[in-house]
Amino acid sequence: METKQIKKQREYIEKVSKVNEGKVLKYYILTMGCKLNENDSEKIIGMVEKMGYSESKDINDADLYIINTCCVRENAEEKVFGKLGELKKIKEEKNIIIAIGGCMMQEEHITKKIKKSYPFVDVIFGTHTLHKLPEDIYKTITKREKIKDIIDIDGEIYEGIPVKRSNNRQASVTIMYGCNNFCSYCIVPYVRGRERSRKKDDILNEIKGLAKEGYKEITLLGQNVNSYNGENNYKFSNLLKDVDKIEGIEIIRFISPHPKDFTDDVIEAIQASKKISRLIHVPLQSGSTSILKTMNRKYTKEQYLNLINRIKTKIPDAVFSTDIIVGFPGETEKDFEDTLDVVRKVNFEQIFMFIYSRRLGTVADRMENQIPEEIKHKRFDRLKALFEGNIEQNNQKYVGTMQKVLVEGYSKNNPNMLTRKN
């Protein structure tokens, strides 16, 4: 249901559109980070295009430049500041509007640095004020104000924000925002706030609308997607069952779940469905019980393996993807060997590997036993080699079988080959 705040922003969209009437204006957007950020960028694009801007693939051709930032890894900061340095010259030559938002803008030391070192930035907006971008841009255009639109509270859920999907067959649908887990390496609870779940009817109506538009694959999104908690004790398993009933949707995925919240009712909902993907993402982070405790992950190596076994028992054709952090503070050779042991036992279909990166404001950043970069990289290479050594063997199980694949068109490089974009 559209709120008063969104109605107000639609009025600002109309105001900007009138100011821009008769002009040929373009925008360029740089999206960093996770699927949730990509989903946020679809909303940003939806608003911006209704304001009269069309997309440009050339940074030098844009009248409005937007950066949607991520703060999970340190190199993201370096990329943002490098891009702002590049934009300074363009700003001097052409008076473009520069707006920067996303998770990184919820960190005070970042916004202070931008205001001090990059004063030419016009709009700074946070994760809780994305919906106010039309108002911020209007004030920038008409009053030449420098806008900092950040709030530190958890924020509200706003329905009805215009969306421009990046794909016409696969869509991501955010079902909840924020996180309550406070893993010691993670800044997300501080920048995205505490968990807030959307109403089930808003989610289901959005997906039904997508199905009518011809979308075939839906990915349910949340920082901790399986801790979704709707009205009247409506749980994630209930939502999976209801999405499964929506005619037209053929593939259902979800990311990212937390192992501690991967309950039997969720496993049973997947088992009962012919639409929910059998490639199940179960983030591990580390195979060491000691490191998991320091990470504040709230499960042990044995509990993780037990979860995998419970899923495999109920869903024999399930395969798994995971996230692993290498070189967390205090990680010993034995701890790392425990991670390799889990990789061997589970035989993951995909592994998203990350070298631990310190994040200011997290508990792990203050730990004294940081791992030298050289050791981190050597362990990362060993993990990568172990995983890649299993790829060919993993692929053999698909030989001679039929698999469902969402085809989105012909390959640009080979007109005889069908392809999937994502």
Sequence and secondary structure as in RCSB ss.txt:
>XXXX:A:sequence
METKQIKKQREYIEKVSKVNEGKVLKYYILTMGCKLNENDSEKIIGMVEKMGYSESKDINDADLYIINTCCVREN
AEEKVFGKLGELKKIKEEKNIIIAIGGCMMQEEHITKKIKKSYPFVDVIFGTHTLHKLPEDIYKTITKREKIKDI
IDIDGEIYEGIPVKRSNNRQASVTIMYGCNNFCSYCIVPYVRGRERSRKKDDILNEIKGLAKEGYKEITLLGQNV
NSYNGENNYKFSNLLKDVDKIEGIEIIRFISPHPKDFTDDVIEAIQASKKISRLIHVPLQSGSTSILKTMNRKYT
KEQYLNLINRIKTKIPDAVFSTDIIVGFPGETEKDFEDTLDVVRKVNFEQIFMFIYSRRLGTVADRMENQIPEEI
KHKRFDRLKALFEGNIEQNNQKYVGTMQKVLVEGYSKNNPNMLTRKN
>XXXX:A:secstr
 B HHHHHHHHHHHHHHHHTTT  EEEEEEE SSHHHHHHHHHHHHHHHHTTEEE S GGG SEEEEEE  SSHH
HHHHHHHHHHHHHHHHHHS  EEEEEEGGGGSHHHHHHHHHH TT  EEE TTSGGGHHHHHHHHHHH   EEE 
  S     B      S SSEEEEE EE  S   TT  HHHHH S EE  HHHHHHHHHHHHHTT  EEEEE TTG
GG B GGG BHHHHHHHHHTSTT  EEEEE   GGG  HHHHHHHHH SSB SEEE   B S HHHHHHHT    
HHHHHHHHHHHHHH TT EEEEEEEES TT  HHHHHHHHHHHHHH  SEEEEEE    TTSTGGG S    HHH
HHHHHHHHHHHHHHHHHHHHHTTTT        EE SS TT EE   
